[in-house]
Amino acid sequence: MDIRYLVVGAPFIIAFFYTLFWLQRWGAFNSSSKNNSKKMIIKDEGSSKGLILENIFLTKN
């Protein structure tokens, strides 16, 4: 294997595992049903569908 492939690919491999580390630390791979409180509620009212989409994109973090 040429050393150039290792030099170019190593940062991507490190970034991949670093991302997996933080996802696992934040609980992205936990399949427990305790964290299901954040669900999108869909209403059947025709006039409020536009407002629901606006609320999704205009929420403050």
C-alpha positions as CSV (number, residue, x, y, z in Angstrom):
1,M,0.0,0.0,0.0
2,D,1.3,3.4,-0.9
3,I,1.8,5.8,2.0
4,R,0.0,8.5,0.1
5,Y,-3.3,6.7,0.5
6,L,-2.8,6.6,4.2
7,V,-1.9,10.2,4.5
8,V,-4.9,11.3,2.5
9,G,-7.4,8.8,4.0
10,A,-6.4,9.0,7.7
11,P,-8.2,12.3,8.5
12,F,-11.4,10.9,7.1
13,I,-11.1,7.6,9.0
14,I,-10.3,9.5,12.2
15,A,-13.3,11.9,11.6
16,F,-15.6,8.9,11.0
17,F,-14.7,7.2,14.3
18,Y,-14.8,10.5,16.2
19,T,-18.3,11.1,14.9
20,L,-19.3,7.6,15.9
21,F,-17.9,8.2,19.4
22,W,-20.0,11.3,19.9
23,L,-23.1,9.8,18.5
24,Q,-22.7,6.9,20.9
25,R,-22.0,9.3,23.8
26,W,-25.1,11.3,23.0
27,G,-27.2,8.2,23.0
28,A,-28.0,7.9,19.3
29,F,-27.7,4.1,19.3
30,N,-29.8,3.5,22.4
31,S,-33.0,1.8,21.4
32,S,-34.8,2.5,24.7
33,S,-38.4,3.8,24.5
34,K,-37.7,6.4,27.2
35,N,-36.6,9.1,24.8
36,N,-39.6,9.1,22.5
37,S,-41.0,12.3,23.9
38,K,-39.9,14.3,20.8
39,K,-42.4,13.2,18.2
40,M,-43.9,15.3,15.4
41,I,-47.7,15.7,15.8
42,I,-49.7,15.7,12.6
43,K,-53.1,17.2,12.7
44,D,-55.9,16.5,10.2
45,E,-57.0,20.1,9.9
46,G,-56.4,21.3,6.3
47,S,-55.8,25.0,7.2
48,S,-53.2,24.3,9.9
49,K,-50.9,22.1,7.8
50,G,-49.0,25.2,6.5
51,L,-48.6,26.5,10.1
52,I,-47.2,23.1,11.2
53,L,-44.5,23.3,8.5
54,E,-43.7,26.8,9.5
55,N,-43.3,25.8,13.1
56,I,-40.9,23.0,12.2
57,F,-38.6,25.3,10.3
58,L,-38.9,28.4,12.5
59,T,-38.2,26.8,15.9
60,K,-35.4,28.4,18.0
61,N,-32.6,26.2,19.2
